[in-house]
């Protein structure tokens, strides 16, 4: 049945394309990407970048950032707990520590462990778009961007209004091992905006909870986000944001199965940032930023069975300041700046540690002639533990025609070990290694982009080498896992991404997104181990597809994901959303994992069976 569904999907898209009217024109949504002050429309990007925009976010059967990123091509979203409880994220075959996450350009670096990277106080109603940047990005984003970056951009309100979204769902199965109650989830998301001529304020909050989908997988998640924008005049503006989230969940099998059956974890994160923009002249723009992140992680191995034993508590602080400047020359544009970051941890089984990081970067872009665009630069980094390193990069594009463009890039990057990699003392399960070295990456990529009316597609090939790859390994079964540099990971990859949309008539629209990624990863100079946690566990084949149809105020979306890992079985996951808008109200019905597939993304943790949700939304924004 799944093969039949996929074949019909391909036939339908081909048939609609063949019947396309030549005078039908749909505008390409040319979103402007901001990278260290450079503003570049996505159609003019030299790198492999794509967008999950607010229209797609509204269509997808998802209510958290984690669920949205499931449908992103090249992104490996590996969930331990569903509905945004906890997930690891990586891009194009890297590990979960090798991708940097940003919020409105502010880096979210978790120095304890990237397991908590996506613990963000961002309800999806506050998201304008998500930018996915593939490939080493140190020239732009600094350390920890070995395989790419994900930048979450929040909405800048244009008018005052409110938002209320309430939903509930279930798989209609019972917790036979625990309470005997039917599994469910539910939540309420609220938002309010006050928009005036020179200032805008928005406040978003959400509360989601569930009793899980199997024994000890319950969760309770609260998020709060405030944003303020102030325009003093045409040349000066100021932005402030504050967010808080508390996420408590049952961690059955998350880290040390089967002994952690009763484990419970609570993660609290506070984010604050202020930034401003100053247009000093028609050539020179200045962008300073100050940000702070606090994270508290409380893990109880025995849960409520023995709450005073097996407790691990970690508190981390990260304070960063950054200044970016751009200057327009007669032939191009120069971007340069500096950032400093201080990180510390106070932990029951990692200890007390502190380190500082400073970065200096510069890049220049120009068009040597009308069709060739080049962007080159370097990032110079100093870390108190690893001293000086430099990471150059270059990307270019050549326009064959107005629709066809060749793109190419060469880039380098670094990932500094986390405090967990270095100092964890969690015997007999896991121990850190203070001698572990930073990872270094080199990647080359070449691709072709086509953008015309209803149809766009991108295809590319890349080669990447990561030296000193960090993994958790052991030589014999009785030893704990330990962080080690295990050799060099060589990855070759091909990816294809396309979008086709058509106005069938004045009331009906059809759109299809189809993407495929293939990865071939191998190790050289690898140390011999009995077992490892992350070697060759990446996706080998990945297909992501959405079909959506809208008629008047009724819409339906079908989403398909196919994943096959290097060392595990393949699986198909199919979801859909039906929605009907009535004035300012929207009623929606979601069904996830329609065919009730049994699948695993991390270890032996089974993810939810077929799940249904019903929701209603009221919006005046």
VOGU-3710 file (C-alpha; in Angstrom, 3 decimals, decimal comma):
1> xxxxxxxxxx> 0,000/0,000/0,000  2,843/2,402/0,787  4,512/1,675/-2,564  1,177/2,284/-4,295  0,772/5,593/-2,427  4,253/6,746/-3,443  3,705/5,759/-7,102  0,393/7,624/-7,203  2,045/10,691/-5,667  4,690/10,747/-8,417
11> xxxxxxxxxx> 2,110/10,158/-11,151  -0,125/12,938/-9,867  2,693/15,487/-9,751  3,867/14,574/-13,272  0,326/14,729/-14,647  -0,356/18,140/-13,144  2,898/19,476/-14,527  2,001/18,245/-18,009  -1,370/20,033/-17,797  0,080/23,308/-16,509
21> xxxxxxxxxx> -1,178/26,425/-18,280  1,639/28,543/-19,636  0,023/31,807/-18,571  -0,304/30,729/-14,929  2,277/32,556/-12,842  3,028/32,026/-9,175  5,530/34,367/-7,592  8,609/32,813/-6,077  8,742/33,740/-2,419  12,223/35,298/-2,479
31> xxxxxxxxxx> 12,950/35,351/1,246  15,908/37,495/2,297  18,512/35,626/4,366  20,700/37,620/6,793  24,195/36,201/7,457  26,553/38,350/9,530  24,895/41,481/8,217  24,715/40,438/4,549  21,158/40,476/3,232  20,768/38,007/0,367
41> xxxxxxxxxx> 17,552/36,895/-1,379  17,425/33,102/-1,380  17,342/33,094/-5,201  20,791/34,725/-5,157  22,318/32,476/-2,490  25,543/30,693/-3,424  25,096/28,037/-0,744  22,716/25,126/-0,258  20,065/26,982/1,779  16,327/26,443/1,963
51> xxxxxxxxxx> 13,359/27,746/3,920  10,444/26,302/5,870  8,155/29,324/5,624  5,151/30,311/7,724  2,697/29,051/5,094  4,215/25,564/5,262  4,441/25,722/9,074  0,683/26,410/9,221  -0,067/23,420/6,950  2,077/20,758/8,644
61> xxxxxxxxxx> 0,622/18,434/11,326  3,093/19,708/13,930  2,965/21,715/17,155  6,660/21,954/18,086  9,961/22,878/16,435  11,062/19,237/16,695  8,010/18,032/14,787  8,457/20,695/12,084  12,065/19,684/11,452  11,011/16,062/10,826
71> xxxxxxxxxx> 9,968/17,183/7,345  13,194/19,063/6,508  15,318/17,543/3,756  18,828/16,587/4,869  17,927/17,109/8,537  18,092/14,049/10,785  15,688/14,637/13,679  16,086/11,737/16,119  13,459/11,801/18,862  13,625/10,100/22,223
81> xxxxxxxxxx> 10,303/11,535/23,332  7,535/12,655/20,945  5,689/15,974/20,566  8,815/18,012/21,351  9,860/16,251/24,582  13,477/15,677/23,495  15,290/15,213/20,188  18,785/15,316/18,697  19,342/17,153/15,422  22,021/16,781/12,762
91> xxxxxxxxxx> 22,497/17,657/9,096  23,739/15,456/6,243  25,212/12,641/8,292  26,903/14,566/11,098  26,449/13,949/14,810  24,007/15,924/16,955  26,888/18,052/18,349  27,930/19,261/14,874  24,985/21,514/14,020  24,582/25,011/15,413
101> xxxxxxxxxx> 21,084/26,351/16,177  20,328/30,077/16,094  17,389/32,205/17,164  17,131/35,375/15,062  20,868/35,066/14,398  21,801/34,519/18,061  23,714/31,254/18,537  22,224/28,703/20,950  25,279/26,681/22,004  24,775/24,165/24,822
111> xxxxxxxxxx> 28,189/23,616/26,390  26,877/20,734/28,549  25,385/18,576/25,770  23,559/19,184/22,492  20,785/16,842/23,704  19,229/20,044/25,098  19,859/22,230/22,031  16,221/22,224/20,937  14,852/22,962/24,401  13,703/26,369/23,169
121> xxxxxxxxxx> 10,927/28,662/24,447  9,495/29,143/20,954  5,852/28,182/20,281  5,464/27,523/16,555  2,875/30,327/16,284  5,748/32,764/16,906  7,884/31,436/14,009  8,123/33,347/10,734  10,417/30,811/9,046  13,214/28,311/9,636
131> xxxxxxxxxx> 16,393/28,660/7,556  18,391/25,473/6,959  22,016/26,064/5,907  23,838/22,904/4,777  27,607/22,412/4,894  30,425/23,773/7,123  29,517/27,327/8,082  32,299/28,543/10,403  33,044/31,462/8,093  29,548/32,763/8,917
141> xxxxxxxxxx> 28,514/31,215/12,247  31,772/30,276/13,973  32,481/27,117/15,966  30,239/24,036/16,169  28,793/24,511/12,655  30,572/21,521/11,100  27,677/20,227/9,054  25,396/23,252/8,933  23,158/25,649/10,817  19,459/26,081/11,562
151> xxxxxxxxxx> 18,291/29,653/12,108  14,806/30,123/13,600  13,344/33,523/12,691  10,414/34,801/14,744  7,590/36,982/13,481  7,754/40,779/13,438  4,126/41,807/13,937  2,495/44,371/11,671  -0,815/44,732/13,529  -2,326/44,162/16,948
161> xxxxxxxxxx> -4,297/41,033/17,659  -4,617/37,788/19,586  -4,169/34,081/18,963  -5,688/31,094/20,772  -4,964/27,507/19,732  -6,279/24,508/21,709  -5,806/20,861/20,763  -6,140/17,357/22,141  -5,261/13,901/20,821  -4,838/10,201/21,525
171> xxxxxxxxxx> -3,821/6,846/20,051  -6,754/5,262/21,944  -4,445/2,688/23,546  -4,127/2,084/27,299  -1,141/2,180/29,628  -1,413/-1,493/30,575  1,975/-1,453/32,329  1,228/1,584/34,468  -1,951/3,519/35,263  -4,294/1,664/32,914
181> xxxxxxxxxx> -5,526/5,009/31,493  -5,857/5,845/27,803  -2,870/7,695/26,363  -3,574/11,318/25,396  -1,963/14,677/24,757  -3,330/18,202/24,790  -2,334/21,809/24,982  -3,187/25,485/24,728  -1,107/28,068/22,839  -1,782/31,789/23,375
191> xxxxxxxxxx> -0,416/34,914/21,757  -0,986/38,651/21,843  0,479/41,545/19,868  0,395/45,282/20,460  1,634/47,051/17,333  2,119/50,805/17,069  3,880/53,009/14,550  7,293/53,036/16,262  7,099/49,981/18,536  5,679/46,472/18,569
201> xxxxxxxxxx> 5,333/44,055/21,482  4,411/40,388/21,257  3,886/37,804/23,983  3,452/34,093/23,274  2,888/31,264/25,724  2,022/27,591/25,539  1,387/24,623/27,805  1,391/21,051/26,470  1,101/17,849/28,409  0,590/14,136/27,886
211> xxxxxxxxxx> 0,531/10,909/29,876  2,747/9,433/27,134  2,371/6,646/24,615  4,015/3,809/26,624  5,104/3,374/30,245  6,892/6,440/31,710  6,867/8,646/28,612  4,615/11,381/30,031  5,640/15,022/29,624  4,663/18,556/30,623
221> xxxxxxxxxx> 6,062/21,492/28,673  5,569/25,216/29,335  6,946/27,992/27,086  6,936/31,774/27,347  8,362/34,275/24,827  8,363/38,088/24,815  9,678/40,224/21,957  9,872/43,988/21,643  10,821/46,011/18,576  11,520/49,750/18,689
231> xxxxxxxxxx> 12,159/52,032/15,687  13,737/55,316/16,848  14,081/56,673/13,319  14,822/55,419/9,809  18,428/54,631/10,753  18,206/53,170/14,260  16,180/50,302/15,739  16,350/48,168/18,858  15,077/44,641/19,577  14,763/42,766/22,860
241> xxxxxxxxxx> 13,603/39,240/23,602  13,167/37,012/26,620  12,126/33,382/26,756  11,661/30,662/29,352  10,743/27,011/29,050  10,324/24,175/31,536  10,189/20,679/30,099  9,635/17,659/32,364  9,371/14,173/30,872  9,605/10,481/31,592
251> xxxxxxxxxx> 12,928/9,223/30,202  12,252/5,496/29,869  15,165/4,020/27,906  16,635/7,394/26,935  20,237/6,842/28,031  20,801/3,522/29,828  18,122/0,984/28,871  16,767/-1,164/30,385  17,891/0,034/33,834  16,478/3,561/33,401
261> xxxxxxxxxx> 12,876/2,416/32,991  11,668/4,795/35,734  13,964/7,742/34,904  12,620/11,302/34,908  14,290/14,432/33,539  13,521/18,138/33,895  15,194/20,728/31,638  14,691/24,465/32,198  16,083/27,039/29,778  16,141/30,837/29,951
271> xxxxxxxxxx> 17,148/32,956/26,950  17,592/36,723/26,757  18,942/38,867/23,929  19,166/42,518/22,952  20,336/43,725/19,577  20,187/46,888/17,549  20,745/48,115/14,014  22,368/51,408/13,089  22,637/52,689/9,517  25,600/55,023/9,865
281> xxxxxxxxxx> 25,653/56,032/6,195  24,416/54,802/2,838  27,435/52,442/2,864  28,007/51,477/6,494  25,711/49,483/8,850  26,475/48,405/12,433  24,753/45,508/14,260  25,673/44,899/17,950  24,166/42,011/19,958  24,274/40,787/23,577
291> xxxxxxxxxx> 22,810/37,411/24,605  22,537/35,141/27,644  21,482/31,511/28,070  20,934/29,596/31,296  20,133/25,887/31,312  19,308/23,623/34,246  19,148/19,861/33,714  17,902/17,589/36,531  18,055/13,862/35,717  16,795/11,240/38,195
301> xxxxxxxxxx> 17,803/7,731/37,187  15,312/6,004/39,505  12,609/8,646/39,006  10,026/8,821/41,791  10,786/5,253/42,910  13,906/6,497/44,731  14,097/10,274/44,143  17,220/10,818/46,264  19,428/8,288/44,459  20,994/8,430/41,002
311> xxxxxxxxxx> 20,462/12,194/40,680  22,464/14,267/38,167  22,129/18,066/38,205  23,785/20,421/35,720  23,646/24,220/35,550  25,232/26,030/32,600  25,614/29,709/31,800  26,590/31,247/28,490  27,115/34,986/27,990  27,987/36,323/24,532
321> xxxxxxxxxx> 28,558/39,696/22,890  28,889/40,283/19,168  29,390/43,217/16,812  28,830/42,851/13,078  29,408/45,535/10,489  28,863/45,738/6,734  30,376/48,264/4,351  29,356/48,679/0,717  32,222/49,335/-1,665  32,034/50,387/-5,285
331> xxxxxxxxxx> 32,511/46,760/-6,406  30,911/44,697/-3,643  30,225/44,453/0,079  32,526/43,838/3,048  31,351/42,199/6,257  33,445/41,994/9,405  33,004/41,635/13,139  33,944/39,997/16,409  32,298/37,975/19,166  33,232/36,810/22,644
341> xxxxxxxxxx> 31,601/34,026/24,644  32,015/32,846/28,235  30,703/29,420/29,261  30,619/27,689/32,644  29,080/24,594/34,179  28,309/23,537/37,757  27,456/19,842/37,738  27,106/16,942/40,164  28,905/14,494/37,854  30,769/16,759/35,428
351> xxxxxxxxxx> 32,232/19,167/37,972  32,824/22,919/37,812  34,483/24,199/34,655  34,779/27,404/32,687  36,116/28,446/29,290  36,172/31,498/27,051  35,952/31,855/23,298  36,676/34,788/20,984  36,105/34,978/17,245  36,992/37,458/14,517
361> xxxxxxxxxx> 35,575/37,181/11,042  35,564/38,951/7,695  34,013/38,212/4,331  33,729/39,985/1,010  31,323/39,433/-1,837  31,455/40,808/-5,324  30,393/40,130/-8,893  33,386/39,935/-11,205  30,985/40,291/-14,082  27,210/40,146/-14,427
371> xxxxxxxxxx> 26,773/36,374/-14,097  29,493/35,404/-11,593  29,060/36,099/-7,882  31,733/35,231/-5,296  31,688/35,368/-1,492  34,925/34,586/0,396  36,049/35,021/3,975  37,541/33,491/7,092  36,808/33,056/10,789  39,695/33,328/13,288
381> xxxxxxxxxx> 38,881/31,632/16,588  40,568/31,617/19,997  39,470/29,225/22,727  40,989/29,226/26,197  41,395/25,428/26,009  42,367/24,980/22,345  44,054/28,292/21,432  44,064/29,730/17,871  42,442/28,265/14,759  41,430/29,781/11,404
391> xxxxxxxxxx> 38,617/28,582/9,149  38,438/29,986/5,607  35,624/29,424/3,125  34,411/30,484/-0,298  31,207/30,096/-2,297  30,273/31,192/-5,784  27,465/31,056/-8,310  27,297/31,387/-12,073  24,005/32,189/-13,802  23,669/30,222/-17,044
401> xxxxxxxxxx> 20,289/31,862/-17,718  17,741/33,765/-15,684  16,422/30,409/-14,413  19,510/28,148/-14,229  22,396/28,757/-11,853  25,468/26,743/-10,899  26,487/27,011/-7,231  29,607/25,789/-5,481  31,352/26,113/-2,137  34,443/25,097/-0,200
411> xxxxxxxxxx> 34,347/25,389/3,578  36,028/24,435/6,826  34,793/24,338/10,410  35,454/23,127/13,952  33,489/21,525/16,797  34,832/22,016/20,322  34,123/19,109/22,708  31,286/19,664/25,162  31,810/19,552/28,912  30,110/16,135/28,833
421> xxxxxxxxxx> 32,652/14,844/26,293  35,493/16,036/28,494  34,522/15,533/32,112  31,434/13,334/32,574  31,775/10,827/35,424  28,720/8,603/35,272  30,186/5,203/36,074  29,459/2,470/35,252  27,651/3,848/32,182  29,603/6,740/30,634
431> xxxxxxxxxx> 32,817/8,664/31,337  34,376/11,665/29,623  37,887/12,098/28,302  39,794/15,337/29,031  42,267/14,470/26,244  39,678/14,408/23,473  40,525/16,856/20,646  38,270/19,189/18,639  36,740/17,922/15,400  37,713/19,655/12,148
441> xxxxxxxxxx> 35,783/19,497/8,895  36,405/20,262/5,234  33,604/20,165/2,657  33,294/20,859/-1,037  29,943/21,081/-2,802  28,684/21,752/-6,317  25,095/22,075/-7,413  22,511/23,319/-9,892  19,490/25,486/-9,089  16,429/26,148/-11,265
451> xxxxxxxxxx> 13,724/28,698/-10,410  10,877/29,544/-12,788  7,203/30,296/-12,168  5,606/27,265/-10,563  8,630/24,975/-10,559  11,868/25,171/-8,576  14,479/22,511/-7,961  17,949/22,208/-6,459  20,379/19,344/-6,807  23,918/19,050/-5,454
461> xxxxxxxxxx> 26,789/16,713/-4,647  29,133/17,170/-1,679  32,276/15,613/-0,234  33,115/16,080/3,457  35,935/14,929/5,714  35,682/15,235/9,512  38,991/14,615/11,299  39,177/13,583/14,980  35,546/12,455/14,880  34,269/12,194/18,470
471> xxxxxxxxxx> 32,277/9,131/19,456  31,421/7,271/22,652  33,047/3,837/22,435  34,216/0,881/24,488  36,578/-2,044/23,889  34,854/-4,642/26,079  31,253/-5,020/27,187  32,056/-4,629/30,893  33,647/-1,180/30,446  31,764/2,130/30,406
481> xxxxxxxxxx> 31,393/4,094/27,187  34,026/6,838/26,871  34,413/9,835/24,570  37,254/9,289/22,075  38,589/10,573/18,772  37,993/7,526/16,564  39,410/8,594/13,165  38,217/10,478/10,101  34,683/10,240/8,749  34,434/10,630/4,968
491> xxxxxxxxxx> 30,963/11,381/3,632  29,774/11,713/0,048  26,248/12,883/-0,488  23,698/13,730/-3,150  20,539/15,692/-2,501  17,621/16,789/-4,636  14,820/19,160/-3,646  11,899/20,403/-5,746  8,672/22,362/-5,420  5,802/22,629/-7,866
501> xxxxxxxxxx> 2,684/24,735/-7,377  -0,245/25,609/-9,587  -3,441/27,647/-9,390  -6,070/25,237/-10,731  -8,651/28,045/-10,751  -9,477/31,146/-8,724  -10,402/29,031/-5,683  -8,208/25,928/-5,874  -4,443/25,554/-5,444  -2,187/22,525/-5,489
511> xxxxxxxxxx> 1,406/22,270/-4,274  3,943/19,454/-4,043  7,356/19,339/-2,342  9,599/16,351/-3,039  13,164/15,871/-1,767  15,682/13,036/-1,625  19,076/12,692/0,066  21,666/9,921/-0,242  24,726/9,602/2,020  27,703/7,274/1,900
521> xxxxxxxxxx> 29,837/7,549/5,058  33,030/5,624/5,757  35,797/5,819/8,338  39,505/5,790/7,691  42,259/5,437/10,303  39,541/4,237/12,655  40,461/2,853/16,055  39,162/-0,638/16,808  36,154/-0,723/19,152  33,575/-3,247/20,291
531> xxxxxxxxxx> 30,673/-0,816/20,335  29,998/2,852/19,577  27,035/5,182/19,938  27,207/7,354/16,815  29,437/5,752/14,157  27,576/5,253/10,897  24,148/5,727/12,478  23,187/8,489/10,048  20,536/8,279/7,348  21,643/6,609/4,112
541> xxxxxxxxxx> 18,419/7,294/2,182  15,894/9,978/3,044  12,742/10,999/1,174  10,543/13,871/2,339  7,375/14,800/0,511  4,287/16,934/1,060  1,195/17,234/-1,107  -1,280/19,961/-0,243  -4,513/21,077/-1,855  -6,612/24,104/-0,957
551> xxxxxxxxxx> -10,148/24,888/-2,104  -11,669/28,110/-0,772  -11,036/27,847/2,996  -10,646/24,066/3,103  -7,188/22,475/2,861  -5,638/19,027/3,104  -1,954/18,114/3,387  -0,352/14,670/3,082  3,219/14,296/4,331  5,483/11,319/3,722
561> xxxxxxxxxx> 8,884/10,500/5,229  11,091/7,585/4,254  14,229/6,896/6,305  16,866/4,215/6,033  19,912/4,348/8,295  23,360/2,969/7,586  22,881/0,050/9,990  19,121/-0,382/10,485  15,873/-1,110/8,670  13,991/1,386/6,550
571> xxxxxxxxxx> 10,537/2,735/7,400  7,801/4,965/5,959  5,878/7,468/8,093  2,763/9,108/6,637  0,836/11,998/8,219  -1,988/14,303/7,170  -3,817/17,450/8,251  -7,329/18,541/7,293  -8,356/22,098/8,107  -11,370/24,330/7,563
581> xxxxxxxxxx> -11,291/28,095/8,132  -14,498/29,857/9,148  -13,930/33,596/9,442  -11,240/33,954/12,145  -11,607/30,357/13,351  -9,789/27,324/11,953  -10,642/23,735/12,838  -8,007/21,095/12,069  -7,645/17,325/12,308  -4,201/15,676/12,350
591> xxxxxxxxxx> -3,331/12,030/11,888  0,298/11,016/12,413  1,813/7,665/11,446  -1,314/6,735/9,474  -0,188/3,184/8,663  0,837/2,479/12,276  4,513/1,825/11,493  6,749/0,572/14,282  10,014/2,492/14,087  13,042/3,608/16,116
601> xxxxxxxxxx> 15,213/6,707/15,744  17,568/6,274/18,716  18,547/2,907/20,168  15,618/0,648/20,993  13,148/3,411/21,911  9,889/2,755/19,998  8,099/5,889/18,846  4,313/6,432/18,932  1,833/4,368/16,973  -0,949/5,984/14,935
611> xxxxxxxxxx> -2,040/9,211/16,664  -5,053/11,484/16,066  -5,419/15,116/17,187  -8,217/17,645/16,930  -7,712/21,376/17,370  -9,304/24,775/16,955  -7,522/28,078/16,392  -8,731/31,679/16,688  -6,523/34,362/15,099  -6,906/38,121/14,630
621> x> -3,191/38,843/13,992
//
